[in-house]
Amino acid sequence: MMKKILMLLLVSSLVFNAFSQEHEHHNEEHEQEHHHVHEIGVSVAPVYYTKAGELSTATHFHYTYNFPQTGFGLGIGYERIFDDHKHNFVGAELSYRIVHPLSLSLSPGVAFEGDHPDEKEFALHFETVYEFEVGAFHIGPVMEMAYHPEDFHVSLGVHIGLGF
């Protein structure tokens, strides 16, 4: 009887070990699907200027290179706010994926108005995106907070990206 129990424990252990290794391999493959090296993204959102109390619409474009096997990315972004000032922003984009669907980005750069492109001022954008994947595309809500010398603005909108 003891031999049968030991044999059952040994076989169970081997089967469990094989299942665990296959499960880990599947999880690694699944994680790789979610970490595209390159991403092109666009977002559209209403923007609220906190000091001025104005509401406008913005669009944001970015390209990000995501370093393989890490949660970090580096890229460039451009934002255009469709207001009377023709606000523009260009900056470096530093991103970190906290967990698979949630990422944070910090973007230092310069802001300038459409009528005065030579008058550039330091600006800082902070963005968070929660993504739902549909093949190579992902879509989800985006929230942005931005500092500019004259005002802060916040936005909540939709982000659409293509990873490859």
C-alpha positions in Angstrom: 0.0 0.0 0.0 2.8 2.4 0.9 4.4 1.8 -2.5 1.2 2.8 -4.3 0.9 6.0 -2.3 4.5 6.9 -3.0 4.0 6.1 -6.7 0.8 8.2 -6.8 2.6 11.1 -5.1 5.5 10.8 -7.5 3.3 10.7 -10.6 1.1 13.6 -9.3 4.2 15.6 -8.6 5.5 15.0 -12.1 2.2 15.9 -13.7 1.8 19.0 -11.6 5.4 20.1 -12.4 4.8 19.6 -16.1 1.5 21.6 -15.9 3.2 24.4 -14.0 6.0 24.7 -16.5 3.4 24.8 -19.4 1.3 27.4 -17.5 4.4 29.6 -17.0 5.4 29.2 -20.6 1.8 30.2 -21.7 1.9 33.2 -19.4 5.3 34.4 -20.8 3.9 34.1 -24.3 0.7 35.9 -23.3 2.8 38.7 -21.7 4.9 39.0 -24.8 1.7 39.7 -26.9 0.9 42.6 -24.7 4.4 44.3 -24.8 4.8 45.6 -28.3 8.2 47.2 -29.0 6.8 50.1 -31.0 3.6 52.0 -30.5 1.9 54.8 -32.4 -1.0 56.4 -30.5 -3.5 59.1 -30.7 -6.0 60.5 -28.2 -8.9 62.9 -28.3 -10.2 64.7 -25.3 -12.0 67.7 -24.0 -9.5 70.0 -22.1 -10.2 72.2 -19.2 -7.9 75.1 -18.3 -8.1 75.4 -14.5 -7.1 79.0 -14.1 -8.9 80.5 -17.1 -12.0 78.3 -16.7 -12.0 77.5 -20.4 -13.0 74.3 -22.1 -11.5 73.2 -25.5 -10.7 70.0 -27.5 -7.3 68.5 -27.8 -5.6 65.7 -29.8 -2.4 64.1 -28.8 -0.1 62.0 -31.0 2.9 59.9 -29.9 5.4 57.3 -30.9 7.0 55.2 -28.1 9.7 52.6 -28.2 9.1 50.1 -25.4 12.2 48.4 -24.2 11.8 44.6 -24.4 11.5 42.7 -21.1 10.9 45.9 -19.1 7.9 48.2 -18.4 9.8 51.2 -19.7 9.3 53.2 -22.9 10.8 56.3 -24.5 9.3 58.4 -27.3 8.1 61.7 -28.6 4.7 63.3 -28.4 2.8 66.2 -29.9 -0.4 67.8 -28.5 -2.6 70.4 -30.2 -5.4 72.2 -28.4 -8.0 73.7 -30.6 -8.5 77.0 -28.8 -8.2 80.7 -29.7 -4.4 80.5 -28.8 -3.7 77.5 -31.1 -1.8 75.8 -28.2 0.9 73.3 -29.3 3.2 71.1 -27.2 6.2 68.9 -28.2 8.0 66.8 -25.8 9.9 63.6 -24.9 7.8 60.9 -23.6 8.9 58.6 -20.7 6.5 55.8 -20.0 6.2 53.0 -17.5 3.7 50.2 -17.6 2.8 49.5 -14.0 0.8 46.4 -14.8 -0.3 45.2 -18.2 -3.3 47.4 -18.9 -2.2 50.5 -17.0 0.7 52.8 -18.0 1.9 56.2 -16.9 3.8 58.8 -19.0 5.7 61.9 -18.1 6.5 64.3 -20.9 8.8 67.3 -20.4 8.9 69.6 -23.4 8.0 73.0 -24.8 4.7 74.7 -25.4 4.0 77.4 -28.0 1.1 79.3 -29.4 0.2 79.0 -33.1 0.5 82.8 -33.7 3.9 83.0 -31.9 5.8 79.8 -32.6 9.1 81.4 -31.7 8.0 82.0 -28.1 8.5 78.6 -26.5 8.0 77.9 -22.8 8.8 74.8 -20.7 5.8 72.5 -20.1 5.3 69.2 -18.3 2.6 66.7 -19.1 1.5 63.6 -17.0 -0.7 61.0 -18.6 -2.2 57.7 -17.6 -3.8 55.2 -19.9 -5.8 52.0 -19.3 -5.8 49.8 -22.4 -8.2 47.1 -23.7 -6.5 45.1 -26.5 -8.2 44.3 -29.8 -5.5 42.4 -31.8 -2.6 44.8 -32.5 -4.8 47.8 -31.5 -5.6 49.0 -28.0 -8.2 51.4 -26.9 -9.1 52.9 -23.5 -9.5 55.9 -21.3 -6.8 58.5 -21.0 -6.3 61.1 -18.3 -3.8 64.0 -18.7 -2.7 66.8 -16.4 -0.4 69.4 -17.8 1.6 72.3 -16.4 2.3 75.4 -18.5 3.6 78.7 -17.0 0.3 80.5 -17.6 -2.1 77.7 -16.6 -2.7 74.0 -15.8 -5.0 71.9 -18.0 -6.7 68.6 -17.4 -8.4 66.2 -19.8 -10.2 62.9 -19.8 -10.6 61.2 -23.2 -10.0 58.2 -25.4 -6.7 56.7 -26.4 -6.3 54.5 -29.5 -2.9 52.9 -30.2 -1.3 50.5 -32.6 1.5 48.2 -31.3 3.9 46.4 -33.5 
